[in-house]
Amino acid sequence: MRVKRRCGKGGRIGRMVAPAVVTALCAVATLPGGASADEATGAGAGGATGGGSGGAYAFADGIKPITGAATTSDAPRLDAGAVYRDAITGGAKRIYRLDLDAKTNAYVSAVAVPEADSTVDRSDSLKVSLQDRNGFNCSANDARFGSADFARPVAAYAHRTMNRDSSFCQDAGPYYVVVERDSKATSSPEAWDLEIRHELEPKLKTEGPTAAPEEWASASPPAPAGGPRERAGGTSFFDATGLTEGEWTDRIEPGRSRFYRVPVNWGQQLFASADLGSSSGNGFVGSALAVTLFNPVQGVVSSSDSVSYDGKQKSAALEPLPPVKYENRFDSGSKFVNTRFAGWYYLRVSLNPEVGEEFGRKPYGLTLRINVEGTPAAAPAYDGQAGIFAVTEADQEAAANGQSGPEAAKSGTMRLVAAAGIGAGSVLVLGLVAWTLLARRSAARAASATGAGAGAGTGAAAATETGPTRYGPPAAW
């Protein structure tokens, strides 16, 4: 449906339907990226096909190019809600600037994407720090390849958390994001692409508890009921496939990563495991399967990369996590700090390329088991919009339908089109009814005038000329 040239108050649609309908139709005349609705229907998001093409990492749609500086004096600014693309070589440092107020929590993440066939060392790392004007680290985290020393996307994040009991990193002003890459001499020298995000979380209207819960259910629940269902994973955080509680099957190739996302609300706990299916042949691969859970701002929550593979089925289960609570951020344990908010939690599953060398280059069976335990609790009283730190009905629907972020956005847009279509149809029907009534009344007046003219001579002719019957819609349509 192409409506771009007919939109606006002076266009045909603008003259035929109500303003609200015009707004809805014109809003989808072009979808993100400049494509019209029919063009976008067959277009992949972010340059890659969603739903698990098995190809290269799909960077976020609308990503902005940026070049980090070597010093804070030259650091380019990151805007909240935006996604940026940069690159970093071994031993290099990239610095960016944030301008923060004195009331908002701030988060910055960096996803490093090495070439799939590049060489990495288990100690190679990506480090993200957020520093104040005096060089003090508000927080810092790094991501390493660990025992599963093969190339795959890794991510780390840093944050500025407002805390009434702290005297550091609480002032308004400039802050600096420092992204560092540490690589061994034996690692591939090629630059790693970077995907950088900056998000803000509003403060609370009223301060609440500052202690994480001491008791919570730590026993893994039974396997989800309902049997396995197929769902292909995405290639990145951007096109990660939505999952709900259940057992899900997929296929994964050696050297590739699959991304999934699960909505986890306040007060809920997420349990996740991944099984690698059996295969014929003899061989052995240590650290064959790497499974990592990330929070809504790409911070590592839990990981497992020590699963070895000898051709028999193997399972990797993430450690039990505490319920998602706002006060978790005030604890010192990483699994508490990183389950500090509701939203989409991301699961990345990567298969060691050595599996292909030992057992054949082919897709291998992958089974995910997801449990989301607990009744959703009330959200904290944010002094503003929660943004990505919430789970909406639309999020739940997207997870149930297996949609990625771009697919869910497109689906929501098309629902708007459908609603607008219904509204437009109603307006047109009412218009046609009005048109018919006007035509009938005009015809009646004409017939009356004709009858009067039989006894009035030229008066009938004058009446007929001044009141003709309309055989089309009113001119104002």
Legacy VTK file of the C-alpha trace (Angstrom):
# vtk DataFile Version 3.0
C-alpha trace
ASCII
DATASET POLYDATA
POINTS 477 float
0.000 0.000 0.000
1.549 3.276 -1.104
-0.020 6.342 0.430
2.904 8.728 0.695
1.848 10.993 -2.197
-1.785 11.098 -1.121
-1.244 12.078 2.517
-1.736 15.472 4.109
-4.639 17.856 4.390
-4.662 18.612 0.672
-4.285 15.021 -0.514
-7.076 12.693 -1.498
-6.950 10.705 1.753
-6.794 13.906 3.757
-10.043 15.044 2.134
-11.842 11.721 2.495
-11.184 10.550 6.058
-10.902 11.899 9.573
-7.614 13.530 10.683
-6.805 10.674 13.116
-7.100 8.184 10.291
-4.895 10.319 8.058
-2.246 10.383 10.796
-2.302 6.596 11.157
-2.101 5.959 7.422
0.587 8.545 6.790
2.646 7.269 9.739
3.211 4.024 7.858
3.625 5.471 4.377
7.327 4.978 4.986
8.757 2.584 7.555
12.153 2.924 9.293
14.945 3.146 6.761
12.862 5.053 4.238
11.169 2.002 2.715
7.494 2.111 1.888
5.212 -0.413 3.560
5.237 -2.868 0.685
8.975 -2.497 0.168
9.723 -3.060 3.862
7.659 -6.226 4.038
10.366 -8.185 2.289
13.354 -6.284 3.571
15.639 -7.650 6.262
16.340 -5.512 9.311
19.798 -4.157 9.951
21.213 -5.660 6.796
20.552 -9.229 7.904
17.551 -11.482 7.877
15.960 -11.864 11.292
14.969 -15.202 12.718
18.375 -16.808 12.511
19.962 -16.536 9.114
23.082 -18.042 10.643
25.109 -15.279 9.003
27.131 -12.334 10.216
26.269 -10.230 13.242
23.300 -7.948 12.469
24.073 -4.464 13.728
21.206 -2.292 14.935
19.085 -0.565 12.338
19.864 3.130 12.144
23.234 2.680 13.847
25.398 5.826 13.798
29.081 5.778 12.852
31.401 7.269 15.452
35.127 7.388 16.146
36.188 7.305 19.758
39.034 9.601 20.796
42.370 8.792 22.370
41.915 11.463 25.060
39.009 12.857 27.060
39.576 16.324 25.562
38.535 15.103 22.124
35.883 12.577 23.170
32.717 12.587 21.008
29.372 12.701 22.817
26.989 9.758 23.109
23.261 10.517 23.151
20.871 8.477 25.270
18.802 5.981 23.303
21.163 5.978 20.337
23.315 3.111 19.028
26.777 3.720 17.587
29.309 1.729 15.567
33.057 1.998 15.966
36.055 -0.351 15.775
38.975 -1.087 18.061
42.367 -2.725 17.520
44.403 -4.729 19.994
45.812 -2.657 22.845
43.785 0.396 21.817
41.490 2.630 23.854
38.366 4.495 22.707
36.940 7.349 24.793
33.456 8.896 24.563
31.678 11.574 26.567
28.357 11.574 28.448
26.634 14.670 29.823
24.656 13.547 32.867
22.378 15.226 35.391
22.450 14.628 39.140
19.384 12.393 39.350
19.440 9.805 36.557
21.084 6.379 36.395
23.157 5.953 33.247
24.335 2.869 31.368
26.744 2.328 28.483
27.506 -1.011 26.838
29.889 -2.133 24.135
29.512 -5.279 22.054
32.740 -6.432 20.409
32.374 -8.433 17.193
35.574 -10.168 16.061
35.686 -11.791 12.643
34.249 -15.300 12.908
37.447 -16.984 11.677
39.862 -14.828 13.681
42.087 -16.134 16.466
41.527 -15.062 20.050
43.118 -15.995 23.356
41.185 -16.921 26.478
42.598 -13.836 28.209
41.696 -11.422 25.401
39.220 -8.943 26.825
36.918 -6.021 26.221
36.683 -3.587 29.129
34.150 -0.784 29.588
34.600 1.886 32.276
32.543 4.935 33.182
34.672 7.648 34.812
34.040 11.039 36.372
36.057 14.201 35.679
38.743 13.137 38.164
39.317 9.752 36.539
37.445 7.839 39.234
35.725 4.683 37.990
31.992 4.896 38.709
31.972 1.270 37.558
33.884 -0.989 35.207
33.344 -4.458 33.756
35.207 -6.633 31.300
34.332 -9.616 29.130
36.824 -12.389 28.335
36.669 -15.351 26.012
37.713 -17.668 28.832
38.192 -21.377 28.306
35.966 -21.217 25.222
38.680 -19.360 23.366
37.039 -18.933 19.982
35.821 -15.757 18.303
32.230 -14.698 19.043
30.429 -11.492 20.047
31.194 -10.459 23.638
29.757 -7.542 25.601
30.436 -5.516 28.729
28.798 -2.499 30.347
29.367 0.217 32.918
26.967 2.395 34.879
26.587 5.524 36.986
24.150 4.655 39.797
22.647 7.350 41.969
23.131 6.373 45.608
22.291 8.613 48.544
25.034 6.895 50.581
27.802 7.608 48.055
29.820 10.760 47.452
31.310 9.618 44.136
29.825 10.010 40.648
26.718 11.790 41.931
27.261 15.246 40.401
25.919 16.625 37.156
28.408 17.254 34.384
30.610 15.413 31.890
31.516 11.756 32.356
33.725 9.594 30.158
33.257 6.115 28.734
36.511 4.244 28.205
36.467 1.130 26.015
39.673 -0.925 26.001
40.767 -4.026 24.135
43.481 -6.263 25.501
44.782 -8.931 23.095
47.703 -11.337 23.128
50.366 -11.178 20.431
49.149 -14.537 19.130
45.629 -13.196 18.542
44.489 -11.917 15.147
45.429 -8.244 14.707
42.270 -7.255 12.817
40.044 -4.658 14.463
36.913 -5.714 16.321
33.733 -3.923 15.359
31.993 -2.211 18.277
28.281 -1.669 18.852
27.830 0.959 21.582
24.598 1.796 23.420
23.732 4.469 25.969
20.556 4.281 28.079
19.117 6.303 30.955
16.962 5.094 33.829
14.815 7.655 35.695
15.174 8.137 39.412
12.502 7.031 41.870
9.898 9.465 43.128
10.567 8.175 46.648
13.630 6.272 47.842
12.907 2.643 48.735
14.838 -0.277 50.280
18.552 -0.482 49.601
19.148 -4.105 50.609
18.846 -7.064 48.239
16.658 -9.979 49.417
18.504 -12.454 51.636
16.231 -15.404 50.885
14.985 -16.482 47.479
14.247 -19.724 45.636
17.537 -21.098 44.348
16.415 -24.587 43.314
15.999 -25.115 39.585
12.360 -25.743 38.608
11.235 -28.848 36.676
11.484 -28.873 32.906
8.780 -26.738 31.269
5.728 -28.635 30.067
4.297 -28.708 26.563
7.050 -30.425 24.607
9.596 -28.893 22.233
8.710 -26.214 19.708
10.894 -24.889 16.907
12.165 -21.332 16.979
15.206 -20.035 15.078
17.501 -17.651 16.934
18.819 -14.341 15.669
22.383 -13.242 14.966
22.700 -10.316 17.397
21.103 -8.392 20.248
19.229 -6.373 17.637
17.461 -9.288 15.938
17.356 -11.701 18.903
14.321 -13.994 18.748
11.663 -13.701 21.439
11.069 -16.673 23.760
8.612 -17.416 26.528
8.700 -20.187 29.105
8.995 -23.526 27.347
11.272 -25.919 25.479
12.593 -24.587 22.183
14.594 -26.302 19.443
16.939 -24.748 16.916
19.972 -25.613 14.774
23.408 -24.071 15.207
26.499 -24.279 13.021
30.074 -24.494 14.361
31.599 -21.058 14.788
28.198 -19.353 14.919
26.165 -17.690 17.653
22.420 -17.632 18.229
20.669 -14.831 20.133
17.349 -15.037 21.967
15.480 -12.668 24.290
13.100 -13.311 27.183
10.959 -10.691 28.964
11.537 -10.864 32.731
9.317 -8.695 34.904
9.847 -7.260 38.367
9.870 -10.020 40.999
10.424 -12.810 38.472
13.299 -15.279 38.183
14.760 -16.594 34.956
16.145 -20.128 34.666
17.801 -21.175 31.404
19.718 -24.127 30.004
20.964 -25.195 26.578
21.437 -28.753 25.296
23.676 -29.689 22.377
22.340 -32.719 20.516
24.314 -35.898 19.857
26.232 -36.524 16.645
27.890 -39.454 14.918
31.663 -39.667 14.796
34.539 -39.812 17.228
36.353 -36.883 18.718
36.544 -34.528 21.654
36.205 -30.769 22.010
36.712 -28.990 25.307
34.545 -25.924 25.926
32.353 -26.731 22.949
29.286 -24.708 23.932
29.336 -21.183 25.389
26.100 -19.883 26.917
25.801 -16.355 28.328
22.868 -14.402 29.747
22.850 -10.604 29.426
20.588 -8.043 31.075
18.657 -5.310 29.172
21.799 -3.168 28.834
24.055 -6.042 27.671
25.660 -6.620 31.048
26.731 -10.221 31.720
24.465 -11.838 34.318
25.634 -15.455 34.149
27.621 -17.678 31.802
28.741 -21.250 31.199
31.523 -22.180 28.773
33.015 -25.388 30.202
30.804 -27.921 28.399
32.944 -30.483 26.584
31.622 -32.545 23.663
32.406 -36.101 22.596
29.491 -36.680 20.239
27.039 -37.456 23.033
24.359 -34.964 24.021
25.518 -32.350 26.530
23.723 -29.780 28.668
24.776 -26.374 30.032
22.613 -24.779 32.731
23.061 -21.255 34.034
23.219 -20.833 37.790
19.960 -19.902 39.550
19.415 -16.147 39.675
17.664 -13.978 42.277
14.337 -12.333 41.493
14.570 -9.102 39.517
14.392 -6.242 42.031
15.355 -2.577 42.007
17.265 -2.928 45.290
19.535 -5.631 43.820
21.757 -2.818 42.534
22.904 -2.028 46.061
24.371 -5.523 46.632
27.999 -6.390 45.999
27.349 -9.680 44.191
27.376 -9.479 40.399
24.282 -11.684 39.949
22.363 -9.218 42.130
23.809 -6.046 40.626
23.061 -7.249 37.108
19.441 -8.264 37.802
18.567 -4.748 38.915
15.766 -4.081 36.443
12.966 -5.633 34.426
13.019 -5.843 30.647
14.391 -8.062 27.901
17.113 -10.471 29.003
19.289 -11.843 26.202
20.695 -15.335 25.770
23.678 -15.911 23.480
24.601 -19.496 22.568
27.839 -20.088 20.631
29.248 -23.321 19.202
33.009 -23.832 19.047
34.241 -24.121 15.410
36.361 -27.119 16.508
33.127 -29.118 16.726
32.926 -28.854 12.949
36.507 -30.024 12.556
35.953 -33.047 14.802
32.396 -34.048 13.919
31.682 -32.389 10.586
30.665 -28.947 9.396
26.894 -29.150 9.643
24.061 -27.733 11.743
23.776 -29.321 15.191
20.621 -29.733 17.224
20.151 -27.169 19.985
17.474 -27.232 22.688
16.743 -24.354 25.053
14.722 -24.747 28.230
13.343 -21.536 29.680
11.514 -21.113 32.990
10.226 -17.762 34.224
9.124 -18.166 37.833
7.135 -15.816 40.050
4.176 -13.496 39.739
5.068 -10.077 38.318
5.409 -7.474 41.064
4.573 -3.795 40.926
7.145 -1.676 39.133
9.132 0.838 41.157
7.737 4.364 41.223
9.923 5.884 38.538
9.849 9.643 38.174
9.460 9.357 34.418
9.032 6.772 31.686
10.689 3.421 32.414
11.720 2.970 28.777
13.456 -0.356 28.193
13.333 -1.166 31.919
9.817 -2.581 31.856
7.827 -5.480 30.426
4.717 -4.445 28.516
1.825 -6.437 27.066
3.376 -5.816 23.652
6.636 -7.373 24.885
4.786 -10.449 26.136
3.012 -10.761 22.795
6.281 -10.388 20.873
7.883 -13.139 22.978
4.897 -15.448 22.468
5.085 -14.877 18.708
8.850 -15.341 18.560
9.445 -11.837 17.262
12.661 -9.883 17.288
12.655 -6.175 18.101
12.341 -5.060 14.450
9.657 -7.663 13.749
7.648 -6.555 16.781
7.934 -2.920 15.705
6.752 -3.777 12.208
3.889 -5.835 13.609
2.807 -2.934 15.813
2.946 -0.588 12.841
0.829 -2.892 10.715
-1.730 -3.183 13.535
-1.941 0.589 13.432
-2.536 0.358 9.697
-5.278 -2.211 10.262
-6.933 -0.061 12.913
-6.674 2.937 10.637
-8.183 0.884 7.817
-11.157 -0.031 9.965
-11.558 3.593 10.961
-11.235 4.762 7.375
-13.789 2.179 6.283
-16.228 3.396 8.920
-15.758 6.995 7.826
-16.273 6.070 4.173
-19.430 4.095 4.967
-20.832 7.029 6.934
-19.860 9.312 4.074
-21.649 7.147 1.534
-24.761 7.092 3.727
-24.640 10.883 3.949
-24.110 11.087 0.197
-27.148 8.883 -0.429
-29.334 10.954 1.888
-28.218 14.158 0.199
-28.910 12.682 -3.213
-32.377 11.547 -2.177
-33.222 14.906 -0.667
-31.977 16.694 -3.766
-34.010 14.364 -5.956
-37.078 14.970 -3.818
-36.612 18.711 -4.084
-36.169 18.429 -7.813
-39.315 16.303 -8.156
-41.253 18.781 -6.024
-40.009 21.663 -8.100
-40.931 19.854 -11.314
-44.481 19.288 -10.052
-44.824 22.915 -9.089
-43.533 23.977 -12.469
-46.486 22.366 -14.219
-48.669 25.165 -12.968
-46.124 27.921 -12.597
-44.509 28.180 -15.968
-40.956 29.559 -15.941
-40.612 29.291 -12.185
-39.980 25.566 -12.529
-37.098 26.144 -14.880
-35.490 28.583 -12.497
-35.853 26.201 -9.533
-34.448 23.291 -11.489
-31.348 25.255 -12.520
-30.606 26.472 -8.987
-31.109 23.098 -7.292
-29.699 20.293 -9.463
-29.527 16.713 -8.210
-25.926 15.688 -7.206
-24.760 12.380 -8.660
-21.392 12.433 -6.937
-19.976 12.967 -3.457
-20.141 16.442 -1.952
-17.460 18.763 -3.247
-15.928 19.061 0.227
-14.866 15.363 0.196
LINES 1 478
477 0 1 2 3 4 5 6 7 8 9 10 11 12 13 14 15 16 17 18 19 20 21 22 23 24 25 26 27 28 29 30 31 32 33 34 35 36 37 38 39 40 41 42 43 44 45 46 47 48 49 50 51 52 53 54 55 56 57 58 59 60 61 62 63 64 65 66 67 68 69 70 71 72 73 74 75 76 77 78 79 80 81 82 83 84 85 86 87 88 89 90 91 92 93 94 95 96 97 98 99 100 101 102 103 104 105 106 107 108 109 110 111 112 113 114 115 116 117 118 119 120 121 122 123 124 125 126 127 128 129 130 131 132 133 134 135 136 137 138 139 140 141 142 143 144 145 146 147 148 149 150 151 152 153 154 155 156 157 158 159 160 161 162 163 164 165 166 167 168 169 170 171 172 173 174 175 176 177 178 179 180 181 182 183 184 185 186 187 188 189 190 191 192 193 194 195 196 197 198 199 200 201 202 203 204 205 206 207 208 209 210 211 212 213 214 215 216 217 218 219 220 221 222 223 224 225 226 227 228 229 230 231 232 233 234 235 236 237 238 239 240 241 242 243 244 245 246 247 248 249 250 251 252 253 254 255 256 257 258 259 260 261 262 263 264 265 266 267 268 269 270 271 272 273 274 275 276 277 278 279 280 281 282 283 284 285 286 287 288 289 290 291 292 293 294 295 296 297 298 299 300 301 302 303 304 305 306 307 308 309 310 311 312 313 314 315 316 317 318 319 320 321 322 323 324 325 326 327 328 329 330 331 332 333 334 335 336 337 338 339 340 341 342 343 344 345 346 347 348 349 350 351 352 353 354 355 356 357 358 359 360 361 362 363 364 365 366 367 368 369 370 371 372 373 374 375 376 377 378 379 380 381 382 383 384 385 386 387 388 389 390 391 392 393 394 395 396 397 398 399 400 401 402 403 404 405 406 407 408 409 410 411 412 413 414 415 416 417 418 419 420 421 422 423 424 425 426 427 428 429 430 431 432 433 434 435 436 437 438 439 440 441 442 443 444 445 446 447 448 449 450 451 452 453 454 455 456 457 458 459 460 461 462 463 464 465 466 467 468 469 470 471 472 473 474 475 476
